Amino acid sequence: MNKNLRHKLKNIVFAHQQSGYNTDMTQKPKVTFLPVNIECSFSGQVTVLELATQNNLLINSSCGGNATCTTCRVFVESHLSQLPERTEQEKETLEGRGFADKERLSCQLQAFDGLVVRLL
């Protein structure tokens, strides 16, 4: 590998490490839950509520994860620019309730590597 290409790749890896993204492809992606400061790894597609439940972290969910009650609300503390758009169900439920962009329904929010959420 030539010296310029090696230098560019090194800079890319460094930038990813600084951004908090998982650069080790052998590691599973993780979500951090605050204020308990617990990291939970996952594979495949899973919602924040499902991931919390799988790891014995309590998030209230009166409606059973159907996006109708808002009791599973969490605050996103990192990677706000990486947040996926709200699902149609989430949009309908939150309409007129004045939720901030960083307030999300954990039953609708897909987990992604480096995500940090604050439990209520």
N, C-alpha and C positions, 0 to 999 in steps of 0.2 A: 504494500500500500504506500503511495507516495506521501511525502511529508505534509503537503497542503491538505490532502483529503483527511489524513489522520488528525490534523489540527482542527479541521471543521467538525469532524465527528466528536472530538473531545469537547468542543464548545457546545455542541448540541446536547450531549449527555449532561454536561454541567448545567446548562439552562433548564433541562428537565428536572434535575435534582433540586435546583433552587426553587422550582415552581411547586414542589411537593408531590409530583407525579411519580408513580412507581416505574423505575427504569429497569429493575431486575425482573425479567420476564418469568423467572421461576417462582417469584413471590405472587401470592394472590392479592388482588386489590383489597383495600381496607377502608372502612368508614370509622371515624372516631366519634364517640358519643360523650358529650359533656353534660353535666358537670362531673360525671363519674370517671371521665378520662379513660374509657375502655375502647380499645381498637378491636373491631370485628372484621375478620376477613370473609370473603365470599367468592363464589364463582357463578357464572351465568347471570341471568337477569333476576334481580330480586329488589323488592321495594325496601325502603328504610324500615318500615313497620315489620315486614317479614324478617329482615335481618336482626332487628332488635329482639323479636320474639324467639328466633332460633337461638339467641345467645342469652336468654333469660333476663333481658332488660325490659322493664315495664313501660309500655306506652299505652295509655288509655285509648280505647277504641270502642265506643258504645255501639257503633253500627257494624262492627266486625270487619272493618276495612273496605267499606263500600262508598266512602267519600260523601257521606250524608250528615255527619254529626260534628265535625271539626275537633273532636276531642283528641285526635292523634297529632295535633299541630306541633311542629318543631321549628326552631329557628336555625337557619343555615348560617354557619359561622365562617365558612371558607369557600373559595371557588365560586363566588356568586355569578361571575361571568360564564361559568360552565354549566349553570343550572339549565336543565331541559325546560322547555315551555310547559306550562301547566296543562294537565289533561283536560278534556272537555268536562269530565265529571267534577274535577277540582274547580274549574272556572265557574261552573254553575253553582256549586256549593258556596263558594266564596263571594259570589256576586253581591255587591252592596254591603259587605261586612268590613271593608276598610283594612284588609290584611296588607301588610308591607310585602315587598317582593321577596324578602328573606324568610317570610313565614310561609311554611308549606305543610301540606297534609302528608304525613309520613306514609300513609297507605297508597299514595299516588306518586310519590317521589322515588324514582329509580336510583338505587345506590350506584355510586361511581367512585373510583379510586381517589383517595385524598379528601373526600367529603368529610366535613366536620359539622355535626348538628348538636344543638343544645336541646335537651329534653326539658319539658316543663314539669 
